[in-house]
Amino acid sequence: MERRSIIIPCYMSKQLRLISILMVWFGFFGAAAFAAVPKIGTVTLLPTDRVLVLAPHPDDEVLGAGGVIQQAVAEQLPLKIAFLTYGDSNQWSFLLYRKHPVVFPGAVETMGLVRHDEAIGASRILGVDPQNLIFLGYPDFGTLNIWYYHWNQRPAYRSLMTRVTAVPYKGAYRYGAPYKGEEIVSDLRSILREFKPTKIFVSHPADHNGDHLALYLYLRVALWDEGMDQVQLFPYLIHYLTWPKPKGFHPEVYLTPPEALASDEVWRQYHLSAQQIETKKKALQAHKSQYFSSRNYLLSFVKFNELFGDIPPLKLHLNENVAVISGQKKLMTTMELPEELNDQERSAFVGVDWKSLRWEPDDLIVTIGLSKPLAQDVEASIFFFGYNDKTPFGLMPKINVRLGVLSYSVYDQNKRLDQESVQIIRNPNEVTIKVPLKLLGYPQKILSSARTTLGNFPLDNASWVVVALQGKDDQP
């Protein structure tokens, strides 16, 4: 390799010069170690690209794609950033920020406006005109509940904190939009039609935060409805067990995929320059309410690269078994539990992940693995949401199979169905479920996931996967 002298401009700040030196060092010596991680590609923005960044909350746009946003601005590409929520229910950060609890609905909405203004400040630092920001205004900490239970004839979701059932912010994309699943999909479809993105950066389907999971799922449906499912997706992961490591500000370190997901997804990375790293940090600091309470965690995402991974749709042929994400590796990593779990939750923790799928002529057969048998008060839920382009998604069944220690029940949203509508085979560490395609509305595609809970407290979840039934285009 040719040896070259490295010149660091003298006008740079002391910190920026240090970052530049470290990046040069790791550019020479760190790349080999990172290359050992399988399936790592590169994110490249083209002159013809139209970039859409979707963020569950204000600050996620910086955490997940702050460098990409800066690059899009530098190349003068069409760019939009859309926020699913105003982030108004993050009570821990607000408690520290305001020095007292924020519990009254009006005060919660006010904190939503605080985070809205922080997002505008951060966007200016990244070089984005506030006119290119879109705030949808759906309920923070509520959009996954809407995904599960609030479609079609079901009533609108009522926010736990604001106590409203429709978008309360007059500056939002659609003020007064009911908190319903079809309304969120409708807004995303409008954005897709108007902006026509070529690349979309969005939260990850394996993320453990409900709003992050939900945004990915709503986007998938909106893309299918618009016939835009070939648009490139770049999901960014934020909340996942004890990832990322190390915590704190380490701009010289590569962000690498969690071990459980490293070999089962297609991963891509975007390398940040020293200037982009410093600007990304400043943009995070502009989200003052979050930075004040979670500085060390937020800075964990200011690293040498940004990472994007997705689980490609599983193409399932008739009478074919397909192994999904490696359950054994995931179930082993769940032994390293999040610090916020108390002793009862640690003792009750049951990890869950996929094992296999099979499509028989009239049924979908799914097998999930559990890290240990279900215990008292611990429940496993498996979700099956079918999609058929001839039926509005809001009208399609939303099936949830809930497993307790000894019994199980079946629901369509909140409507309890006959237990015999599905068949279940149970072993201590494995559950197989046979679900009739008729029950799912004769779908062409299926969105599916599994999770474990202790009462209402979430323990673990398997990544949402898209199952495409190859050759099944019509209802019988």
Residue pairs with C-beta under 8 A, 6 or more apart in sequence:
6 21
6 24
8 17
8 20
8 21
12 20
12 274
13 278
15 278
16 274
16 275
16 278
19 251
19 252
19 274
19 277
19 278
20 274
22 251
22 252
23 251
23 252
23 273
23 274
23 277
23 304
25 252
26 252
26 253
26 254
26 304
30 252
30 254
30 304
33 254
34 40
34 254
34 256
37 256
37 257
37 262
37 267
38 262
38 263
39 263
39 265
39 266
39 267
40 267
40 268
40 269
41 266
41 267
41 268
41 269
42 268
42 269
42 270
42 271
43 68
43 234
43 268
43 269
43 270
43 306
43 308
45 51
45 68
45 71
45 72
45 75
45 77
45 199
46 198
47 75
47 77
48 198
49 72
49 77
49 78
49 198
49 199
50 77
50 78
50 79
50 195
50 196
50 197
50 198
50 199
51 68
51 69
51 72
51 77
51 78
51 79
51 80
51 197
51 198
51 199
51 201
52 79
52 80
52 81
52 82
52 191
52 192
52 195
52 197
52 199
52 200
52 201
53 61
53 64
53 65
53 68
53 69
53 79
53 80
53 81
53 82
53 200
53 201
53 202
54 81
54 82
54 84
54 200
54 201
54 202
54 203
54 215
54 219
55 61
55 64
55 81
55 82
55 83
55 84
55 203
55 215
56 83
56 84
56 85
56 143
56 203
56 209
56 211
56 212
56 214
56 215
57 83
57 84
57 85
57 86
57 87
57 90
57 115
57 140
57 211
58 83
58 86
58 87
58 115
58 116
58 118
58 119
58 122
58 287
58 290
59 87
59 115
59 118
59 119
59 122
59 284
59 287
59 290
59 298
60 203
60 212
60 236
60 238
61 69
61 81
61 83
61 119
61 122
61 123
62 69
62 122
62 126
62 280
62 283
62 284
62 287
63 236
63 238
63 284
63 298
63 301
64 201
64 203
64 236
64 237
64 238
64 301
64 306
65 201
65 234
65 236
65 306
66 126
66 276
66 279
66 280
66 283
66 284
66 302
66 306
67 270
67 271
67 272
67 276
67 277
67 280
67 305
67 306
68 201
68 234
68 270
68 306
69 79
69 81
69 126
69 127
69 128
70 126
70 127
70 276
70 279
70 280
71 270
71 276
72 79
73 79
73 126
73 127
73 128
74 127
78 195
79 128
79 132
80 132
80 133
80 134
80 191
80 195
80 197
81 123
81 128
81 132
81 133
81 134
82 133
82 134
82 135
82 136
82 173
82 188
82 191
83 119
83 133
83 134
83 135
83 136
84 136
84 138
84 143
84 184
84 211
84 214
84 215
84 218
85 112
85 136
85 137
85 138
85 139
85 140
85 143
85 211
86 112
86 113
86 115
86 116
86 135
86 137
86 140
86 169
86 172
87 112
87 115
87 140
87 290
88 108
88 109
88 111
88 112
88 115
88 140
88 161
88 162
89 108
89 139
89 140
89 141
89 142
89 159
89 160
89 161
89 162
90 140
90 289
90 290
91 101
91 102
91 103
91 161
92 293
93 289
93 290
93 292
93 293
93 294
94 101
94 102
94 111
94 289
95 101
95 102
95 293
96 292
96 293
97 288
97 289
97 292
97 293
98 111
102 108
102 111
103 161
105 161
105 162
105 163
105 164
108 161
108 162
109 162
109 168
109 169
111 289
112 137
112 140
112 162
112 169
113 169
114 289
115 287
115 289
115 290
116 135
116 169
116 171
118 286
118 287
118 288
118 289
118 290
119 133
119 135
119 287
120 130
120 133
121 286
122 283
122 284
122 286
122 287
123 129
123 130
123 132
123 133
123 283
124 130
125 279
125 282
125 283
125 286
126 279
126 280
126 283
134 173
134 191
135 169
135 171
135 172
135 173
136 167
136 172
136 173
136 174
136 177
136 184
136 187
137 167
137 168
137 169
137 172
137 173
137 174
137 175
137 177
138 146
138 167
138 177
138 179
138 184
139 146
139 157
139 159
139 160
139 161
139 162
139 179
140 159
140 161
140 211
141 160
141 161
141 210
141 211
142 157
142 159
142 160
142 179
142 211
143 184
143 210
143 211
143 214
143 215
143 218
144 210
144 211
144 213
144 214
145 157
145 210
146 157
146 179
146 180
146 181
146 184
146 214
147 181
147 213
147 214
147 217
147 218
148 383
148 398
148 400
148 413
149 157
149 398
149 413
149 414
150 156
150 157
150 179
150 180
150 181
150 413
151 180
151 181
151 182
151 393
151 394
151 395
151 398
151 413
152 182
152 394
152 395
154 180
154 413
154 414
155 165
156 165
156 166
156 178
156 179
156 180
157 165
157 179
157 180
158 164
158 165
158 179
159 165
159 179
162 168
164 179
165 178
165 179
166 176
166 177
166 178
166 179
167 174
167 175
167 176
167 177
167 179
168 175
169 175
173 187
173 191
174 183
174 187
177 183
177 187
180 394
181 218
181 393
181 394
182 392
182 393
182 394
184 218
185 218
185 221
185 222
185 225
185 393
185 394
188 218
188 219
188 222
189 222
189 225
189 226
192 222
192 223
192 226
192 228
192 231
193 226
197 231
198 231
198 232
199 231
199 232
199 234
200 219
200 231
200 232
200 233
200 234
201 234
201 235
201 236
201 308
202 215
202 216
202 219
202 233
202 234
202 235
202 236
203 209
203 211
203 212
203 213
203 215
203 216
203 235
203 236
203 238
204 212
204 216
204 235
204 236
204 237
204 238
204 240
204 309
204 310
205 213
205 216
205 217
205 235
205 310
205 311
205 449
205 463
205 464
205 465
206 237
206 240
206 261
206 311
206 461
206 463
206 464
207 213
207 216
207 237
207 238
207 239
207 240
208 239
208 240
208 241
208 458
208 460
208 461
209 238
209 239
210 458
212 238
212 239
213 449
213 461
213 464
216 235
216 464
217 385
217 447
217 464
219 233
220 229
220 447
220 466
221 387
221 393
221 447
223 229
223 231
224 387
224 389
224 445
225 389
225 393
233 310
234 268
234 308
234 310
235 308
235 309
235 310
236 306
236 307
236 308
237 243
237 257
237 258
237 261
237 307
237 309
238 301
240 258
240 261
241 258
241 333
241 334
241 336
241 337
241 338
242 336
242 337
242 338
242 339
243 258
244 255
244 256
244 300
244 301
244 303
245 300
246 253
246 300
247 296
247 297
247 299
247 300
248 296
248 299
248 300
249 281
249 299
249 302
250 300
250 303
251 274
251 277
251 281
251 302
251 303
251 304
252 304
253 303
253 304
254 303
254 304
254 305
255 269
255 301
255 303
255 304
255 305
255 306
255 307
256 262
256 307
257 265
257 267
257 307
257 309
258 333
259 329
259 333
260 325
260 326
260 329
260 330
260 333
260 353
261 309
261 325
261 330
261 463
263 326
264 311
264 325
264 326
265 309
265 310
265 311
266 309
266 310
266 312
267 307
267 308
267 309
268 307
268 308
268 309
269 305
269 306
269 307
269 308
270 305
270 306
270 308
271 304
271 305
272 280
272 303
272 304
272 305
272 306
277 302
277 303
277 304
280 302
281 299
281 302
284 290
284 291
284 298
284 299
284 301
284 302
285 291
287 298
290 298
291 298
311 325
311 463
311 465
311 466
313 445
313 465
313 466
313 467
313 468
314 322
314 324
314 357
314 465
314 466
314 467
314 468
315 468
315 470
316 322
316 357
316 358
316 359
316 467
316 468
316 469
316 470
317 359
317 470
317 471
318 359
318 360
318 361
318 470
318 471
319 358
319 359
319 360
319 361
320 358
320 359
321 356
321 357
321 358
322 356
322 357
322 358
323 355
323 356
324 354
324 355
324 356
324 357
324 465
325 353
325 354
325 462
325 463
325 465
326 353
327 353
327 354
327 355
327 368
327 369
328 369
330 351
330 353
330 462
331 351
331 352
331 353
331 369
331 370
331 371
334 349
334 351
334 371
334 460
335 371
337 346
337 349
341 349
344 454
345 454
345 457
345 459
348 375
348 377
348 378
348 454
348 459
349 371
349 452
349 459
349 460
350 370
350 371
350 372
350 373
350 374
350 375
350 378
350 380
350 452
350 459
350 460
351 370
351 371
351 452
351 459
351 460
352 368
352 369
352 370
352 371
352 380
352 450
352 451
352 452
352 460
352 461
352 462
353 368
353 369
353 450
353 462
354 366
354 367
354 368
354 369
354 450
354 462
354 463
354 465
355 367
355 368
355 369
355 430
356 366
356 367
357 364
357 365
357 366
357 367
357 467
358 364
358 365
358 366
359 365
359 469
362 436
362 437
362 438
363 434
363 435
363 436
363 437
364 384
364 434
364 435
364 437
364 440
364 446
364 467
365 432
365 433
365 434
365 435
366 382
366 384
366 432
366 433
366 435
366 448
367 430
367 431
367 432
367 433
368 380
368 382
368 430
368 431
368 433
368 450
368 462
369 429
369 430
370 380
370 428
370 429
370 430
370 431
370 452
371 429
372 428
372 429
373 405
373 428
373 429
374 380
374 403
374 404
374 405
374 452
375 405
376 405
377 454
377 455
378 405
378 452
378 453
378 454
378 459
379 402
379 403
379 404
379 452
379 453
380 402
380 403
380 431
380 450
380 451
380 452
381 400
381 401
381 402
381 403
381 450
381 451
381 452
381 453
382 400
382 401
382 403
382 431
382 433
382 448
382 449
382 450
383 398
383 399
383 400
383 401
383 447
383 448
383 449
383 450
383 451
384 397
384 399
384 400
384 401
384 435
384 440
384 446
384 447
384 448
385 396
385 397
385 398
385 399
385 446
385 447
385 448
386 396
386 397
386 399
386 437
386 440
386 441
386 442
386 443
386 445
386 446
386 447
387 393
387 396
387 443
387 444
387 445
387 446
387 447
388 396
388 441
388 442
388 443
388 444
388 475
389 444
390 474
390 475
391 441
395 441
396 440
396 441
396 443
397 412
397 439
397 440
397 441
398 412
398 413
399 410
399 411
399 412
399 417
399 422
399 435
399 439
399 440
400 410
400 411
400 412
400 413
401 408
401 409
401 410
401 411
401 422
401 424
401 433
401 435
402 408
402 409
402 410
402 411
403 424
403 426
403 431
408 419
408 424
409 416
409 419
410 416
410 417
410 418
410 419
410 421
410 422
411 417
417 439
421 436
421 439
422 433
422 434
422 435
422 436
422 439
423 433
423 434
424 431
424 432
424 433
424 434
425 431
425 432
426 432
437 443
440 446
442 475
442 476
443 469
443 472
444 468
444 469
444 472
444 473
445 466
445 467
445 468
445 469
446 466
446 467
446 469
447 464
447 465
447 466
447 467
448 464
448 465
448 467
449 461
449 462
449 463
449 464
449 465
450 461
450 462
451 458
451 459
451 460
451 461
451 462
452 458
452 459
452 460
452 461
453 459
